[in-house]
Amino acid sequence: MGMLTMKYNSAEMAQKLAMMLQPGENLIAAVYCTVERGFFEVGSRIMTGYLGITDQHRLVGFKIGMIGETPITAYLQCAQKLRIKKGLFNSYRLTMKADNFSLNCQISRKGGKRFPDQSDYLDLMLPILEMYQR
């Protein structure tokens, strides 16, 4: 589903993230987020996206922009920098850098009707991310 339709929901998120899983890997938690675009990405500065954590401590997700989707995948163990900061209105800011990977995103606790488990899944993700915080 493209950015122009704006009909994001937890079912679509689960379906998209399931495509990113390796054989035998399971998704622990997934959240809807806003992602800052990279330097070379075309379009607005902020994009929507999905992020998930797997049982192999791998970060998977998608940045959803005007002209397509960009997959996100990185092992948390390979992160050279991973920071979690509490933001405004009970949200969290995640910054992660690896060799050829950079991610800046904001995750809100409120998911509304389309993401009813957002707060619960964020609570599952935070302790795993905090283990790799540098």
N, C-alpha and C positions, 0 to 999 in steps of 0.2 A: 504494500500500500504506500503510495507516494505522499510527499509532504502536502501536496495540494488538497488531498482528500481530508486530512486531519482527523481520521477516524481510528486513532490508536486505541488499543485495548489489551487486556492481559492475555486473551486468547491468541491474538496476533503476535504478541511479544513471545509467548511460549513457543509458538510455531517457528518463528524466525530464529530464536536462540537454539532450538533443537537441531537446526541445520548446521550449527557451528560445533556441535559436540563430536568428539572422537569416539570410536567404538569402545564400549564399556564405561564411558564417562557419563555422569549424571549431573544435572543442574541442581544446585542447592537452593539458590535464591536468585530472583531477577527483579530489576526495578526499572522504572521509566525515569529518564533524566534529561537534562539539557547539557549539551556538549559544545565547548568552544571549538570553532573550526581551526584547522591547522593553517600554517602560513601559506601553503600553496593550494588550498582548497578554495574553489570559487563559490560565491554566494554570501549570504549574510553571516555575521560573526558568530551567531548562536544557532545551533541546530538541535533538533530533538534526537533522542536515542534510547536504546535499551542496553542495560548492562546486567550481566549475570556472573555468578561465581560457581565453578564446578567443584565436584568432590576431589578433583586433582589439583585444586587451588590454581585454577586457570581463570583468567578474566576473559569473558566473551561478550560480544555485543555488536551493535550497529549504530553508526551515525546516519541519520536520515536527513538528506539535504534536498534542495530543489531539483537536482538533476540525478539523483540516485542515492544509493546506500553504500556506505563504506564499512566493511567488517572491521571489528576490533578483536584482537586476540593476543594474549600475552600471559606467560606464566608469572605468577606473583613472585616466585623465588628469583626470577631474573631482573626484577625491578631494581634499578640503581637508586631511584628516588620514589618514595610513595608517602604522601602526606594526606591526612584527613583533618579538616578543620571544620568546626561547627560554624554554620552561617546564620543568616537571618531567618526568622520565622521557622525555627526548628529544622533547618535544612543542613546538608553537609556538602562540603567542597572536597573533591577528590582530585589530587594531582599525582600523576604517575609518569615516570620516564624510564625507558630501557634503551638498549642500543639504538634501534631504529624505530622507536615507538614513543609517542608522547600523547598524553591524555589529560585534559582539564575538563571536569564536569561538575555539575551541581545536582544533588539528589534531594528531593523534597520528601517529607514524610507523608504528605497528603497526596493521595492518588485519585480521589474522587470515585465515582461509580465505575469508571473504566479500569481502574487499578485498585480494587478493594483491599488487596493484601500488601500494598506498598510499604506501610509502616512495619509490618511483621517481617517482610523480606529484608528490609533495610536493617532491622535488628539482627537478623541472621548473618548478613554480610559484614557488618562493622567489626565484630571480633576477629573474623578471618583477615580482613584488610589490616587491622591493627597489629596483627602478628608480624606483618611484613613492613610496617611503617619505618621509614628511614629518613 
